[in-house]
Amino acid sequence: MPDELERQLRAFGDTLAAETDEPVSPETAVRTHPHRRSPRRWAIVGAAACVVAVLVGFAFVGTRGSAPSAPTSTSGAVDRVLVPAPDVPVDALGLAGDGWTLTRHSRSRFAVIDEIGCDEMRELDALDGHEVVIDEYTGSGEAFLRVTQLQYADRATALDRLTPLTDLRDCEAANLDGYEQLDLDASPDVEVSAHRQTGSAWLAVVDADGGAVLLRVGNAADDETLQLLVERASTALRREATAASPEDSTTPLDDLAALVGEDPLGLQADGWEQTGLELTRYESMTWPVCGTATEDLEGAATVAASYGTPSGAGVFVQLVRVDEATARAALGAALVARSPCPSSSEFVLADDVVAEAQPAEGRWTLRGPDLVRALVAPPGDDVLPLVAIVSGTPDVIDGVLDRADAFLSGEAAGRRR
Amino acid sequence: MVSTDVTYEEFVRRDGPRLRAALVAAYGADVGADAAAEAMAYGFEHWERVGAMANPAGYLYRAGQSEARRHFRPVGYLPVRAAHGCPDFEPELAPALEALTEPQRVGVVLVHALGWTLREAAEVLEVDVSTLRTHIARAMTKLRAALEVTIDAR
């Protein structure tokens, strides 16, 4: 006999089923979002796809993939104090050559970080508002290592923010699945918080001044490797503490942030909320263009602002602004890659995201399979490229893209004047 | 659920409702249904590869999760009142469900609210039955505490 809670749950289930009671057939399943279903669309070829792919790709790379970013977070980030990261060089821990291959070095700012813990996606604000430097490495097999370096106001703050990433005390015992707390030796002036699960480990190394190195190691988490990483991180923190970094290389990013952070499409007046603001600079980046072609881009910078509506689940807008140098490099790469672009409109942005592009009245509209459309300013000296990536219902998408179009038109006119 | 020689149409008819129910249980009616549609469309476009997998429904559930997690999810995404013709339920139940972890919420909704068997739910969620049972047991404990319902209340 079910108890009261089970009866309540059955009633809840009836309601949930009633709300979503819709016959599922192959036809309805693929008709739900019509702009992404027609195979004919996938046959439309365009070199414009390359242009949009590069520009939009920055947005995806900046906010998706292996980077610990969370464009859909719910924390407002515009008015937060951004703390610059120390002037961290490439491969600050000196791991390249120790069997690790450096695959990415970037400088980013995160509103929040999404990380997996206890078999679920947990949203943590450990990196909220902080500029961080990320090095990613691969090793033998599927081993990977992500080194995130950042600076907090003091040690206590750093530990308070980073410990949840490595401390699993919030997890329930039955879900730990082999997590263990590690006791690693550290220098007297640094503090280490470290936990390990089968195949991966989290380590936070924090010095007295709030300097921190956050390491995530996958499939190489033997004690010797982890101890080596702690020592390298300790050394790097000491080196940073003695090195002055007066040069502020983030000014252009701040300028870009101001452009996007001011809600250029006027969404907030309509009830949208800014849910995230992320700044990314790629100091070195190999960017795939049209499938097999690649282009090395240096100094690329993107700013992405995300918006959502409190009542409209499934509605999400992301605005991405790139600086002029990035735009020129990206557009140049796209033009170079035009001829090797395959005779298909399909191209991969990231994580199996395939998209096509169609020129429309001087602007490029991108339609992707993730119910995503984007509007990109055309190449030209009078307009800074802006990408509005919108996901949601077709009506919402059209409305937001109309605004983006009007905004770009007005800006172009202003620049020409 | 080995899908050898299963066509996409057969898969949708057989597993489509289950996939949608699982994603709705996790993310609510709006985002969950959208995510299910996205997942099914992904399956349509990549059926040659997805259909050859041992558990296409499990794979597409993961695809739907990825889609849903990109969406803004407001507080209060589960129904708080019974639909017309349905038995009433405690208004605090939905907030209590939302406060659970995702595996706990999905598990308890699929099994206790929608009446799936543990095996059916575990298959779509791609977890062991024992793991799912643990999630559900902990979820029920939390719900009983939140709603002040004792197990002896019959």
Interface residues (C-beta under 8 A of the other chain):
Chain A: M1 D3 E4 L5 E6 Q8 L9 R10 A11 F12 G13 D14 T15 L16 A17 A18 E19 T20 E22 V24 S25 P26 A29 V30 T32 H33 R36 R37 P71 T72 T74 D114 C118 D119 E120 M121 E172 A174 N175 T275 S306 G308 T309 P310 S311 G312 A313 G314 V315 F316 P369 D370 L371 S391
Chain B: Y8 E9 V12 R13 G16 P17 R20 A21 V24 A25 Y27 G28 A29 D30 V31 G32 A33 D34 A37 E38 M40 A41 Y42 F44 E45 E67 R69 R70 H71 F72 R73 P74 Y77 L78 P79 R81 A82 A83 H84 G85 C86 P87 D88 F89 E90 L93 A94 L97 T101 E102 P103 V108 V109 H112 A113 L114 G115 V127 T134 H135 R138 M140 L143 R144 L147 V149 I151 D152 A153 R154
